[in-house]
């Protein structure tokens, strides 16, 4: 995610270019209203320009770093320190339901899947964390992080169907409590939280899409697991769940992959891919929260039998970065 009104450096290279934190002097320009929410903590706040942590203005500027992709706890601190030395002070993490509840009713976060050493290493390195546990994460993992046994559960996934909801309860409660223990309110590194993921992308049997009642249920599940830090959303720039709506998050954010993933044709950019109205739409949807990108394209995946990463590099290489990253930085004359 990028809180970009104070951005002056480069972006992280990866599938989702995200954020880290730099202290910047200043005081909130507007008193932020909780939009009918109960104020659950006072450590992480925000105005229309950036977030604040303990009263200090922060540019949260990070990269994706998922513990299950490097299941070697002894290396986590080293990686966090390298991230910090590059100037980033934040990471965005997914957790994979399929790995933590491989059998229904058996949640196991032990050994290489024990997340406490990961959070401890982040804190030791001075890294803030945006936690994104799903239950659906996409993340280019099998089933978007859904366990295989979920296919035998009656009901529509990512809906309020009783079978699906019942299946999520143990994972959401368990992972929520682990993350809650590591919030900054408990002297941990977690300062932001995203319930669900890319909910604007739905199967044909979900109507409406996205479903606000389902999203509210997931929000409540994690609040019941003691999550109190601000909620964010990664939306496709259509204003879904922006603050002020009946079902909303605290900070609205955008999810965008403008070139897509057509590595077969790396020299062809989609027509009208360059969005030049991002600042305008942000001000329309959520003027009192920071201009935020939860995900912005920094690379491309290559599927099985694909064209190879060399062509993906040509698609989203330095020419892409030089052109597309400019639109993420609002000019002074736009504010």
N, C-alpha and C positions, 0 to 999 in steps of 0.2 A: 504494500500500500504506500502511496506517496502523499504526504501532506506537503504540497508543492509551492505554496506561496512564498516560501523562504528557500526554495531549492536553488543551489548554485553549483552542484557537482553532477557527476555522471550517474547513469542508472546501472543497476545490477544486470549482468548478462545471465539469462536463464529463461525458462518457459514463462514464468511470471515475474517480471521485474517489480520488486516491492520496496520496503523502506527501512530506515534506521533512525536513530535519535541524536540530534545535536541540540545543545542548549542555546537558546537565542534570547537576549534580553527582551523584556516587554511585559505588559499586563494585558489581561483580556480586554478586547475592544467592546465586547457586548456581554451582557449578563446572559448566560445560557439557561434557557428554561428546560426543565426535564420533560416537556411534552407529555404531561399527564403521568409521568413515571415518578415513582417514589425515589428520592435521592438516596442511593445505597452506599455511596462512599464519596469522599471529598479529595482524594489524592490525585486522580486523573480527571482533569476537566478540559474544556476546550472553548475556543471562540471561533469566529469566522476565518481566522488565519491559520491556527495550528492547535495542537493539543498542549496541555500543561501537565507536568508531573511535579508534585510537591511545589506548585506555584511557579515553576520555571518553564518558560516557553520551549517547546521541543519540536524539532523536525524529525518525525519518525520515518526512517529511510532504511529499507532492509532488503534482504534476499530470502528466498525460500530455502529452508533447511529442515528436512524431515528425518526424525530420528530412525525410522524404520528403513530408510535407504542406506544408512550407515550404522548397522546394528553392532557397533563396537564402542561401548561406553568409554573405554580408555582413550579414544580419539576425540571425543566430543569437546573437551576443553580446548584442545589444540585447534580445532576447527573454529570454535567461537573466537578464540584469540586472534586467529588470522582474519576473520570477518571484521573484528573490531579494529585491527591494525589498518584495514583498508578504508576506515572512516565510517563504517556502518556501526550503528549501535542497536539494531533490531533485527529480528528474524520472524518470519511467518512460518508456522508449523501446522501440518496436518497430522492427525493420528488415524490409524487404519483399523477400523472396526473388525475387519476380517481376521487380522492378526491377533487381536486381543480377546475375541470371543469366537474362536474357531469351532467350538461346540456350543449350541444354544444352552444358555444358563450357566456357562463356565467362563467367567471373565478372569483372565490371567495376565497381569502386568508384572512379570517377574523376569529375572535374568536379563537377556538382551532387550526385552520389551519393558523393562522397568524404566519409567520415565523420570523418576526422581533424580537420578544422576544427571540427566539431560538438563533439567531445570536448575540444578545446583551449579552445573558448569556454566550455564548462561549467566547466572547471577555473578559468579566469580569473575567472568570475563567482562562484566558490565554491559550485558546485552538485554534489551527489552524484548518481550515476546508478544506477538499476536497469535492467539490460539484459535485454531480452526478444526474442531474435531468432527464436523459433519452433523448427523451420522453419515450423510453422503458427502464424499470429498472430491470425486472425479480424480484429479491428480494423475491421470493417465495410469492408474493402477487397475487391476482386474476388478470388474464390477463396481468401479468407483468407490472401493472400500467396503462394499456390502459383502458379508460372508456368504459363501456358497449355499449354506443351508437355508438362507432366506428365500431361495427359489421354491422351497416346499411350503412356505407360509402362505395361506390364502390371503388375498387382498392386494390392492394397488400400492406399490411402493411410493414413498414420499407423499402419502395422503393420510387422512384420518381413519382409514379402514382399521378396525379393531385389531386384526391379526398383525398388521405391520406395526402399529403403535405398540402393541404388547411386546413385539420382538425387539424394539429399540430400547425399552425401559432399562434393562440391566446395563447395557453399554453406556447410555447417556448418563445414568446416575453415577456409574463407576468412574468414567473418564471425567465427568463434570466435577466430581469430588476431588480427583487428583489435581486437576487444573485449579480448582478453587483454593486448594491448600497452597498453591504456588502463585497466587495473585499478589500484587504489590501491597494490598491491604494486609497480607500475612507475611510481609517482608520478602516476597518472591519477585520474579522478573516479569510476570504476566500483567500487561497493562491494558490489553484490548482483547475482545472475544467476538468471534463470528459464529452465530448459530446457522446451521445448514450451509449450503454452498451452491452458488449459481442456480438458484431456484427458478429463475426465469426460463430455464431449459427443462421442459416437461415432456412426458410421454403423451400420446394422443388421448389417453383415457383420463387425464387430469383436467378438470374444468371447474373453476377458472384456473388459468396459469399466469402467474404463480398464485397459489391458494393462500390467502391471508390467514384463514383459520388454522391451517396446518402450520404455517410459520409461527403464529402466536403460540401454538401448542409446544413447538420446539423451544421457543424462547422461554416459556414457562418451565419446561423440563429442566433447562440448565439453571434458571433462577432457583428452582427448588433444590438444585445440587449446590447452591451457595455461590454461584457466579454473580459478582457484583460490579465488576469493571464494565466500562462502556461497551455496548454492542455496536458492531459495524455490519454492513452488508456489501457483498460484491454483486452489483446489478449491471444490466446491459444498457445503462444510460437511459432508462425509461422512467425513473423516479419511483420504482417499486420499493415500498417500505421506508421511504424517506421520512425524516422527522416531521411530525405534525399530522401524519396519516393515522387512521384508527389503529392499524397495526404497523409498528415502525421500529426502527433502531435508533440509536443515539447519534451516530455519525454515518452519513450516506457515502457510499463509495462506488466506483465504476470498475467494471471488468471488461477489458477490451483486447482483442487479438485481431487488429485491422487487416493483416495480410493473410490470415488463415494459415493453412498448413499444406499448401499445394507445392511440395518440394519437387514435383515432376516438372513444374514450369517456373523455375526460380527467377526468370527474367521478366515475368509478367505479374504486375501488381493489379489487384482487383480495381475496377473502376469505382471512383468515389470512396476509396478506402481511407483517404486522409481526411479526418474529421477536424474542422476548423472552428466548430461551435461548442467545444467542450466546456469552456468557461461559462458561456451564456447558458447552457443547459444546466450546469451545476448551480448557478445563481437562481435559476428558475425553480429547481427542485429543492435545494437545501442551502440557502444563502447564509444561514447562521452556523454552518459547519465547515471545516476545512475542505479545500479542493483536494479530493482524495482518490487515489487509484489503488484499489485492493489488488488488482492484477492488470498488468499491461505487458503486451507481448515483448519478450526478450529472446525468443528462440522458436524452434518448431520441433515437434516430435516426428519420428519417422516410423511408420507402422511396419509390422512384419511383411517382408517382401517389398518394402518401399524402395525409394530411389537412392537412399544413402544420405548420410549426414553432410557430406560435402555439398550436395545440392541444397540442403536445408540451410547451410551456412551462407550460400550465395543468396538465398531468398531473404534471410533476415540478418545480413551482415552489416558492415559499417554504413553502406548506403541507406539501408532501412533506418538505422539508428539516427543518422544525420538528419533525415527528413522527418521521421515520425516522432522522435522524442521532443522536438521543438514545441509540438502542440500541447505538451503536458505542462509547460511553464507559462502561466499567465503573464502577460506584459503589464507594466504599471498602468498603462492607459486603459486597461480593461477593468480597473477597480476604482 
